[in-house]
Amino acid sequence: MSEDIVLRTDHITKTYGNQKALSGVSITIKRGEIYGLVGNNGAGKTTFMRLISSQSLPTEGSLLLFGAEEEKEIRKARRRIGTLIETPGFFSYMSARENLEYFRRQFGIPGKECIDEVLEEVGLADCGKKRYKNFSLGMKQRLGVALAIMHSPEFLILDEPINGLDPEGILEMRTLLQDLNKKKNMTILISSHILSELSSVATRYGFLKNGILKEEISAQELLRKCSVYLEVKVSDSKKAAALLETRLGITEYQVYPDDSLHIFEKMEQTREISRLLVQEGIDLELLVKRTMDLEGYYMNLMEGQQS
């Protein structure tokens, strides 16, 4: 596999007792992407990240990391990963520099100069002797990122780093992630339960619900789908969907439990759509053009069925 693909999972499943935390999740992350993993609390985001970083083992499925497939090679490849999945056990009475020096020695990272470099990168170079216990939440999150990138990883995994931050902290984290991605060419996997918080940084998304991957989509495609769509309410949505595909070549749509469809292409063909449905004996209750924001798309995806 080309190293242009940093990570590929193949039907990764994780079971705890009788409960599946992940069910057949197949995700591909390419070099240079900021991949936003989106889902409500309990959707399986943290479990997925733990599996990738070897903090947990999959029940079923496999993964490839930087082209490595065999377990021995995957272990070597994981040295190229930095993770912030849980808040590190920083010492409350130590400064940022002192904390990083402690962990540098623990991890065997050579050269003290890396500490100054990462503190500069995360915007904590001027925090001086200020103790960790007096840091704001945003500063604590940035110090966690500093620890994760101290060994110059190529792939950074961050679990809910924006959660709980105020608007200023969100902006600081957004700028930091964009800088790491552009200046360091660092591939980033970042999770959140709020799509709008990722919309300014992510280049690609994966939507998880109850451990199942509902959709993978690029940022450009997501924005296109969120701009305008046709809402069609019919008496038989499954039959209507089949007709739209086979007769009109419409494949980009979503079907919802209330027998409505959202169509994201060929929206100028309203006459052809209505004529086809009526001719085939399907009652057409509504056909209207609407707009949707990011949160609306996410909510509809979680409630409906992707074509």
C-alpha positions as CSV (number, residue, x, y, z in Angstrom):
1,M,0.0,0.0,0.0
2,S,1.3,3.5,-0.8
3,E,2.4,5.6,2.1
4,D,0.2,8.4,0.6
5,I,-2.4,6.5,2.8
6,V,-1.4,6.9,6.4
7,L,-4.2,4.7,7.8
8,R,-6.6,2.2,6.5
9,T,-8.9,0.1,8.6
10,D,-10.7,-2.9,7.3
11,H,-13.9,-3.8,9.1
12,I,-12.5,-3.0,12.6
13,T,-14.8,-4.3,15.3
14,K,-14.5,-4.0,19.1
15,T,-16.7,-5.9,21.5
16,Y,-17.0,-5.5,25.2
17,G,-18.9,-8.5,26.5
18,N,-22.2,-8.5,24.5
19,Q,-21.9,-4.9,23.4
20,K,-20.2,-3.7,20.2
21,A,-18.4,-0.4,20.6
22,L,-17.3,-0.5,17.0
23,S,-18.9,-2.6,14.2
24,G,-17.1,-3.1,10.9
25,V,-15.5,0.3,10.6
26,S,-13.5,0.9,7.5
27,I,-11.8,4.3,7.3
28,T,-9.0,5.7,5.0
29,I,-6.9,8.7,6.0
30,K,-4.5,10.1,3.4
31,R,-1.3,11.9,4.1
32,G,-1.8,15.6,4.7
33,E,-5.5,15.3,5.6
34,I,-7.2,16.7,8.7
35,Y,-9.7,13.9,9.3
36,G,-12.7,14.9,11.5
37,L,-14.3,11.9,13.2
38,V,-17.7,13.1,14.2
39,G,-20.3,11.4,16.5
40,N,-22.2,11.8,19.7
41,N,-20.8,10.7,23.0
42,G,-20.7,6.9,23.0
43,A,-20.5,6.7,19.2
44,G,-17.2,4.9,19.3
45,K,-14.7,7.7,18.5
46,T,-12.4,7.1,21.5
47,T,-12.5,3.4,21.1
48,F,-11.4,3.7,17.5
49,M,-8.5,6.0,18.4
50,R,-7.4,3.6,21.2
51,L,-7.3,0.8,18.6
52,I,-5.2,2.8,16.2
53,S,-2.7,3.8,19.0
54,S,-2.5,0.3,20.4
55,Q,-4.1,1.2,23.7
56,S,-6.7,-1.5,22.9
57,L,-6.9,-4.5,20.6
58,P,-9.6,-5.1,18.0
59,T,-11.9,-8.0,18.3
60,E,-12.1,-8.4,14.5
61,G,-10.7,-6.6,11.5
62,S,-7.3,-5.3,10.5
63,L,-5.5,-2.1,9.9
64,L,-2.6,-0.8,7.8
65,L,-0.4,2.0,9.1
66,F,2.0,3.8,6.8
67,G,1.9,0.8,4.5
68,A,2.7,-1.7,7.4
69,E,0.4,-4.7,7.7
70,E,2.2,-7.2,9.8
71,E,2.0,-6.6,13.6
72,K,5.8,-6.2,14.0
73,E,5.9,-3.6,11.3
74,I,2.8,-1.8,12.7
75,R,4.5,-1.5,16.1
76,K,7.4,0.3,14.4
77,A,5.0,2.5,12.4
78,R,3.3,3.6,15.6
79,R,6.5,5.4,16.6
80,R,5.5,7.9,13.9
81,I,2.2,8.7,15.8
82,G,1.5,11.3,18.4
83,T,-1.6,10.9,20.5
84,L,-3.7,13.0,22.9
85,I,-6.6,10.7,23.9
86,E,-6.8,11.4,27.6
87,T,-5.4,14.3,29.6
88,P,-1.8,13.4,30.4
89,G,-0.8,13.1,34.0
90,F,0.9,16.4,34.2
91,F,2.3,17.5,37.6
92,S,0.2,20.4,39.0
93,Y,3.1,22.1,40.8
94,M,5.4,22.1,37.7
95,S,5.6,24.5,34.9
96,A,5.0,23.6,31.2
97,R,8.7,23.3,30.6
98,E,9.3,21.2,33.7
99,N,6.5,18.8,32.8
100,L,7.8,18.3,29.3
101,E,11.3,17.7,30.5
102,Y,10.0,15.0,32.8
103,F,8.2,13.2,30.0
104,R,11.1,13.8,27.6
105,R,13.3,11.8,29.9
106,Q,10.7,9.1,30.5
107,F,10.2,8.6,26.7
108,G,13.9,8.8,25.9
109,I,13.5,11.7,23.5
110,P,17.0,13.1,22.7
111,G,17.8,16.8,23.0
112,K,16.3,19.4,25.3
113,E,15.9,21.8,22.4
114,C,12.7,20.0,21.4
115,I,10.9,21.4,24.4
116,D,11.5,25.0,23.4
117,E,10.4,24.2,19.9
118,V,7.1,22.6,20.8
119,L,6.3,25.2,23.4
120,E,6.8,27.9,20.7
121,E,4.6,25.9,18.3
122,V,1.7,25.6,20.7
123,G,2.0,29.2,22.0
124,L,3.2,28.4,25.5
125,A,6.8,29.7,25.2
126,D,6.1,32.7,27.4
127,C,4.3,31.0,30.2
128,G,7.5,31.0,32.3
129,K,7.3,29.4,35.7
130,K,3.5,29.4,35.8
131,R,2.4,26.2,37.4
132,Y,0.2,23.8,35.5
133,K,-2.6,24.0,38.1
134,N,-3.0,27.7,37.2
135,F,-3.3,27.0,33.5
136,S,-6.6,27.7,31.7
137,L,-8.3,24.7,30.0
138,G,-7.0,26.0,26.7
139,M,-3.5,26.1,27.9
140,K,-3.8,22.6,29.3
141,Q,-5.0,21.3,26.0
142,R,-2.2,23.0,24.2
143,L,0.4,21.5,26.6
144,G,-1.1,18.1,25.9
145,V,-0.6,18.7,22.2
146,A,3.0,19.8,22.9
147,L,3.6,16.5,24.6
148,A,2.0,14.6,21.7
149,I,4.3,16.3,19.1
150,M,7.5,16.4,21.1
151,H,9.0,13.5,19.1
152,S,7.9,15.1,15.7
153,P,5.3,12.6,14.7
154,E,3.9,12.4,11.2
155,F,0.4,11.4,12.3
156,L,-1.4,13.2,15.2
157,I,-4.4,11.7,16.9
158,L,-6.5,14.0,19.1
159,D,-9.6,13.0,21.0
160,E,-12.1,15.9,21.6
161,P,-9.3,18.6,22.0
162,I,-11.8,21.4,21.6
163,N,-14.3,20.1,24.1
164,G,-15.1,22.6,26.9
165,L,-13.0,25.4,25.4
166,D,-14.3,28.9,25.2
167,P,-14.4,30.7,21.8
168,E,-10.9,32.1,22.3
169,G,-9.6,28.6,23.2
170,I,-11.3,27.1,20.1
171,L,-9.7,29.7,17.9
172,E,-6.3,29.0,19.4
173,M,-6.6,25.3,18.9
174,R,-7.9,25.7,15.3
175,T,-4.9,27.9,14.4
176,L,-2.5,25.4,16.1
177,L,-3.9,22.5,14.1
178,Q,-3.9,24.3,10.8
179,D,-0.2,25.4,11.4
180,L,0.8,21.8,12.3
181,N,-0.9,20.5,9.2
182,K,0.5,23.1,6.8
183,K,3.9,23.9,8.2
184,K,4.8,20.4,9.5
185,N,2.8,18.5,6.9
186,M,1.3,16.6,9.8
187,T,-1.7,14.4,9.1
188,I,-4.3,14.8,11.9
189,L,-7.2,12.7,13.1
190,I,-9.4,14.7,15.4
191,S,-12.7,13.8,17.0
192,S,-15.6,15.9,18.2
193,H,-19.3,15.5,18.9
194,I,-20.0,18.9,17.4
195,L,-19.6,19.2,13.6
196,S,-19.5,23.0,13.5
197,E,-16.3,22.9,15.7
198,L,-14.5,20.9,13.1
199,S,-15.9,22.6,10.0
200,S,-13.1,25.2,9.9
201,V,-10.2,22.7,10.0
202,A,-11.3,19.3,8.7
203,T,-10.6,18.4,5.1
204,R,-12.5,15.1,5.3
205,Y,-15.1,13.6,7.7
206,G,-16.2,10.3,9.0
207,F,-19.6,10.1,10.8
208,L,-20.0,7.5,13.5
209,K,-23.3,6.4,15.1
210,N,-23.5,3.6,17.7
211,G,-20.1,2.2,16.5
212,I,-21.1,2.2,12.8
213,L,-19.5,4.4,10.2
214,K,-22.5,6.1,8.5
215,E,-20.5,8.1,5.9
216,E,-17.1,9.3,4.8
217,I,-17.1,12.6,2.9
218,S,-14.7,15.4,1.9
219,A,-15.2,18.9,3.2
220,Q,-15.9,20.2,-0.3
221,E,-18.6,17.6,-0.9
222,L,-20.1,18.2,2.5
223,L,-20.4,22.0,1.9
224,R,-21.9,21.3,-1.5
225,K,-24.5,19.0,0.0
226,C,-25.3,21.6,2.7
227,S,-25.9,24.4,0.2
228,V,-29.0,23.3,-1.7
229,Y,-31.1,20.1,-1.9
230,L,-34.5,18.9,-3.2
231,E,-36.8,17.6,-0.5
232,V,-39.2,15.0,-1.9
233,K,-42.1,13.5,0.2
234,V,-43.7,10.4,-1.4
235,S,-45.8,7.4,-0.5
236,D,-43.1,4.9,-1.1
237,S,-39.5,6.2,-0.6
238,K,-37.8,2.9,-1.4
239,K,-39.5,2.5,-4.7
240,A,-38.9,6.1,-5.5
241,A,-35.2,5.8,-4.7
242,A,-34.9,2.8,-7.0
243,L,-36.6,4.7,-9.9
244,L,-34.5,7.8,-9.4
245,E,-31.3,5.7,-9.7
246,T,-32.3,3.4,-12.6
247,R,-34.3,5.9,-14.7
248,L,-32.7,9.3,-14.0
249,G,-29.3,8.3,-12.8
250,I,-29.6,10.1,-9.5
251,T,-27.3,8.5,-6.9
252,E,-26.6,11.3,-4.5
253,Y,-29.5,11.2,-2.1
254,Q,-30.6,10.3,1.4
255,V,-33.8,8.4,2.4
256,Y,-35.5,9.1,5.7
257,P,-38.0,7.0,7.8
258,D,-40.9,9.4,7.1
259,D,-40.8,8.5,3.3
260,S,-39.0,11.6,2.3
261,L,-35.8,11.9,0.3
262,H,-33.2,14.6,0.0
263,I,-31.6,14.8,-3.5
264,F,-28.2,16.5,-3.9
265,E,-27.8,16.4,-7.7
266,K,-29.7,17.1,-10.9
267,M,-32.0,19.5,-8.9
268,E,-33.0,21.3,-12.2
269,Q,-34.9,18.1,-13.2
270,T,-37.9,18.7,-11.0
271,R,-40.4,18.1,-13.8
272,E,-38.7,14.9,-14.8
273,I,-38.7,13.7,-11.2
274,S,-42.3,14.5,-10.5
275,R,-43.5,13.1,-13.9
276,L,-41.6,9.8,-13.3
277,L,-42.9,9.3,-9.8
278,V,-46.5,10.0,-10.7
279,Q,-46.4,7.8,-13.8
280,E,-45.1,4.9,-11.7
281,G,-48.0,5.2,-9.2
282,I,-46.2,6.9,-6.4
283,D,-48.1,9.7,-4.6
284,L,-46.0,12.9,-4.6
285,E,-46.8,15.0,-1.5
286,L,-44.0,17.5,-1.7
287,L,-41.2,18.6,-4.0
288,V,-39.4,21.7,-2.9
289,K,-35.9,23.1,-3.0
290,R,-34.3,23.8,0.4
291,T,-31.0,24.8,2.0
292,M,-29.3,23.0,4.9
293,D,-26.5,24.0,7.4
294,L,-23.8,21.6,8.7
295,E,-25.6,20.7,11.8
296,G,-28.8,20.0,9.9
297,Y,-27.0,17.7,7.6
298,Y,-25.4,15.9,10.5
299,M,-28.7,15.4,12.3
300,N,-30.4,14.2,9.2
301,L,-27.6,11.7,8.5
302,M,-27.8,10.3,12.0
303,E,-31.6,9.9,11.8
304,G,-31.9,8.8,8.1
305,Q,-30.3,6.3,5.8
306,Q,-27.5,7.2,3.4
307,S,-28.0,6.0,-0.2
